[in-house]
Amino acid sequence: MNINVTPVDDSFTDASETVTTAEDAPVTGSVLSGTSSVDGPVSVVNFTIEGVSGTFTAGQTANIANVGTLVIGANGEYTFTPARRSDRQHRQRRHPGDRSER
């Protein structure tokens, strides 16, 4: 008698995470919070970011232009570091000698 077993990758459940951070303030957490699987522990192998081309492997830094950087480890722990913003306002100044209308 031969018995063949075909492994099946059962789906897992995941809660949606929403995070808010202040300007210039890094934030950490886990993308696997609220995740469960009948197959045992869940880990991150790779990830993508909407609007950013490519696939990132766990532990790789994703640079998001004008937004910041994101690192997600295999254990789901992440760090998002916002890009530095300038709080200075640049104003156009008009000097009395700089008249264009004559």
C-alpha positions in Angstrom: 0.0 0.0 0.0 1.3 3.5 -0.9 -0.1 6.6 0.7 0.6 9.9 -0.9 0.1 13.1 1.0 -0.2 16.4 -0.9 0.6 19.4 1.3 -1.9 22.3 1.1 -1.0 25.8 2.1 -4.0 26.8 4.2 -4.8 30.5 4.3 -4.3 32.6 7.3 -6.4 35.4 8.9 -5.0 38.8 9.4 -6.3 41.9 11.1 -5.9 45.2 9.3 -3.5 47.5 11.0 -3.6 51.3 10.7 -0.8 53.5 12.2 -0.5 57.2 12.4 2.6 59.1 13.4 3.6 62.7 13.9 5.8 64.5 11.3 9.4 63.4 11.7 8.5 60.8 14.3 9.5 57.1 13.5 6.9 54.5 14.4 7.4 50.7 15.1 5.0 47.8 15.4 4.1 44.5 13.9 2.3 43.7 10.7 1.5 40.3 12.1 -0.6 41.6 15.0 -3.9 39.7 15.0 -2.6 37.1 12.5 -3.3 33.4 12.9 -2.9 30.2 10.9 -3.8 26.6 11.4 -0.4 25.7 10.0 1.5 27.4 12.9 3.5 30.7 13.1 3.3 33.1 10.2 6.3 35.0 9.0 7.1 37.7 6.4 9.0 36.5 3.4 8.6 39.6 1.2 6.4 42.7 0.8 5.3 45.3 -1.8 4.3 48.9 -1.4 1.6 50.4 -3.5 3.0 53.0 -5.8 6.6 51.7 -5.4 8.0 49.3 -8.0 9.6 46.1 -7.0 9.4 43.5 -4.2 11.3 43.8 -1.0 12.6 40.9 1.0 12.1 40.7 4.8 14.7 42.9 6.5 15.3 45.0 3.4 14.9 48.8 3.6 12.2 50.1 1.2 12.9 53.8 0.3 9.6 55.6 -0.5 10.4 58.8 -2.4 9.4 61.9 -0.4 7.7 59.7 2.2 10.3 57.8 4.2 11.7 54.3 4.7 10.1 51.1 5.8 11.8 48.0 7.1 9.7 44.8 7.8 11.5 41.9 9.5 10.7 38.2 9.0 9.0 38.3 12.4 6.7 41.1 11.2 8.3 43.8 13.3 8.5 47.0 11.3 10.0 50.5 11.5 8.8 53.3 9.4 10.9 56.5 9.4 9.3 59.5 7.8 11.4 61.6 5.4 12.6 64.9 7.0 10.4 67.8 6.1 11.3 71.5 6.2 9.0 73.5 8.4 10.3 76.7 7.0 8.1 78.6 4.6 9.8 80.3 1.7 8.3 83.6 0.8 9.0 85.7 -2.3 10.1 89.1 -1.2 9.9 92.2 -3.2 12.6 94.8 -2.8 11.9 98.5 -3.6 14.6 98.5 -6.4 13.2 95.3 -8.0 10.3 96.8 -10.0 9.3 95.2 -13.2 6.5 97.6 -14.0 7.8 100.9 -15.4 
